[in-house]
Structure formats: structure tokens, C-alpha cells
Amino acid sequence: MYAEFAATLIQTRQHFAPKRLHEPGPSEAQVQAMFRAAAAAPDHRCILPWRFIVVSRASRAALGKVFAAALRARDPTASEIQLSEARNKADWAPFLALAIVREGGDEEPDVPAQERLISLGCAIQNMLLSAHAEGLGSGLVSGQSLQAPHVRQFFNLGECERAVCFVAVGTVQKPRPIRQRPDPATFVTQV
Ligand SMILES: Cc1cc2nc3c(=O)[nH]c(=O)nc-3n(C[C@H](O)[C@H](O)[C@H](O)COP(=O)(O)O)c2cc1C
């Protein structure tokens, strides 16, 4: 019933680096649609093992300082240019949200970390497809600084929580070709 629509939506989604995502960002209604899409992810035992923190425009400068501090701690020899680049990363993309998985520490210890992470992955993909369906571009960004104590503190992460990646959404000004997808024959076998 939805096969053609779903195939087109899925096959035409592509990653854009956050710095290639410009204003206008998603409207409030589009953001809500993205999070409703996330909520439709498969979730073993329905434990909601993930959450998102939206980084508002007002918080971008503070996040930039945190990125720079994390870089300085990781590499005390980082140059001013590198520190400034790290700071600028927080400014990219009109919509930026941190995706966080809860790996345990709740009443469902039987749901392993890998299932929780898969659920988050599905939630993120639903968000990306929701943004794409609205004609917006999107991208994911991770990197070493995500695990830095500075970043964990900034987002007030719990002991059992792990930052997985940022979800960035905005308007694409320069389209680019969609990458060649791997042939299913390269990743499917049969027994
Ligand atoms: C969890 C996760 C983290 C990612 N982090 C980055 C990143 O830090 N930098 C980056 O360029 N791409 C990142 N990507 C996006 C991939 O580079 C991108 O999906 C890949 O190149 C395939 O392109 P496509 O999504 O257009 O098919 C990430 C993807 C995932 C799933």
C-alpha cells in the first residue's frame, strides 16, 4: 500500500554534514512530527531506553566552549585555529539534538544494551525520514568529544547514559548525488 512511497523516501534520504544545513530549520510542527516519528521506533518491553536533548540557539555558544574544552583536554597542543573550529561546530545546523541511550540502571535489566541501541537507531532513522519527507536535509555527527566528561556534564548525563550522536536538520542549498548503496548480495546470505 505504501511500498512505492516508502522506497522513494528511504532511498532518497542522504547524510548532509551539519555545516551544509542552513536556515530555515524545521518549524515547531515539523520538530514535533520528527519526535513523534522517533516514538514509533521498535522498543523491546517499551522501556523508552533513549532520549534527545535539543540544543537551542541560546545554548550553542556554551556548547561551543564545551567542545573547545574537550579538545584542549584531549590534546593540550591544540592550536587556536583548532579550538575555534571546535567551538564553531556547535553553531552548525538550525536544529541540533543530542541522541542519548540508557544502557541499563532501570527495572528492565534483561533488555541488553545492544537492543537499546538498536531502538535508538530506529528512532533516529524515523526522525531522519520524517525530516526528509518535509523536504529538509539531515545528518548525524559523533566524534571523540561526545564521550568527554565536559560534554557529559553539559548535558547532565546519568551514569548509565551514553551520548551516541547529534541529529542535525536544516535546509540543503547544494544538493549532491546520492551514494551508491551496497548490493544486498554483499550483506545477505542464507542457511
Ligand atoms: C551513529 C552515526 C554517527 C555518525 N557520525 C558521523 C560523523 O561524525 N561524521 C560524518 O561525516 N558522518 C557521520 N555519520 C553519517 C555517515 O557518514 C553517513 O550516514 C554515511 O556516510 C552514509 O551516507 P548516507 O547516510 O548518505 O547514506 C554517522 C552515522 C551514524 C549512523
The ligand as an SDF file (V2000), in Angstrom:
LIG
                    3D

 31 33  0  0  0  0  0  0  0  0999 V2000
   25.7870    6.8520   14.7100 C   0  0  0  0  0  0  0  0  0  0  0  0
   26.3080    7.5850   13.4960 C   0  0  0  0  0  0  0  0  0  0  0  0
   27.2300    8.5990   13.6520 C   0  0  0  0  0  0  0  0  0  0  0  0
   27.7040    9.3040   12.5400 C   0  0  0  0  0  0  0  0  0  0  0  0
   28.6560   10.2720   12.7370 N   0  0  0  0  0  0  0  0  0  0  0  0
   29.1580   10.9040   11.6560 C   0  0  0  0  0  0  0  0  0  0  0  0
   30.2020   11.8670   11.8140 C   0  0  0  0  0  0  0  0  0  0  0  0
   30.6750   12.1420   12.9090 O   0  0  0  0  0  0  0  0  0  0  0  0
   30.6750   12.4670   10.7090 N   0  0  0  0  0  0  0  0  0  0  0  0
   30.1780   12.1830    9.4570 C   0  0  0  0  0  0  0  0  0  0  0  0
   30.6500   12.7570    8.4830 O   0  0  0  0  0  0  0  0  0  0  0  0
   29.1810   11.2960    9.2820 N   0  0  0  0  0  0  0  0  0  0  0  0
   28.6590   10.6440   10.3470 C   0  0  0  0  0  0  0  0  0  0  0  0
   27.6600    9.7360   10.1730 N   0  0  0  0  0  0  0  0  0  0  0  0
   26.9520    9.6620    8.8710 C   0  0  0  0  0  0  0  0  0  0  0  0
   27.5910    8.7270    7.8840 C   0  0  0  0  0  0  0  0  0  0  0  0
   28.8300    9.2720    7.4750 O   0  0  0  0  0  0  0  0  0  0  0  0
   26.6690    8.5780    6.6750 C   0  0  0  0  0  0  0  0  0  0  0  0
   25.4410    8.0250    7.0730 O   0  0  0  0  0  0  0  0  0  0  0  0
   27.3490    7.6780    5.6470 C   0  0  0  0  0  0  0  0  0  0  0  0
   28.3340    8.3880    5.0010 O   0  0  0  0  0  0  0  0  0  0  0  0
   26.3960    7.1300    4.6160 C   0  0  0  0  0  0  0  0  0  0  0  0
   25.8220    8.1610    3.8680 O   0  0  0  0  0  0  0  0  0  0  0  0
   24.2430    8.2600    3.6890 P   0  0  0  0  0  0  0  0  0  0  0  0
   23.6530    8.4080    5.0620 O   0  0  0  0  0  0  0  0  0  0  0  0
   24.0490    9.4810    2.8100 O   0  0  0  0  0  0  0  0  0  0  0  0
   23.7660    7.0200    3.0030 O   0  0  0  0  0  0  0  0  0  0  0  0
   27.2080    8.9910   11.2460 C   0  0  0  0  0  0  0  0  0  0  0  0
   26.2830    7.9510   11.1010 C   0  0  0  0  0  0  0  0  0  0  0  0
   25.8610    7.2450   12.2000 C   0  0  0  0  0  0  0  0  0  0  0  0
   24.8910    6.1020   11.9950 C   0  0  0  0  0  0  0  0  0  0  0  0
  1  2  1  0
  2  3  1  0
  2 30  2  0
  3  4  2  0
  4  5  1  0
  4 28  1  0
  5  6  2  0
  6  7  1  0
  6 13  1  0
  7  8  2  0
  7  9  1  0
  9 10  1  0
 10 11  2  0
 10 12  1  0
 12 13  2  0
 13 14  1  0
 14 15  1  0
 14 28  1  0
 15 16  1  0
 16 17  1  0
 16 18  1  0
 18 19  1  0
 18 20  1  0
 20 21  1  0
 20 22  1  0
 22 23  1  0
 23 24  1  0
 24 25  2  0
 24 26  1  0
 24 27  1  0
 28 29  2  0
 29 30  1  0
 30 31  1  0
M  END
$$$$
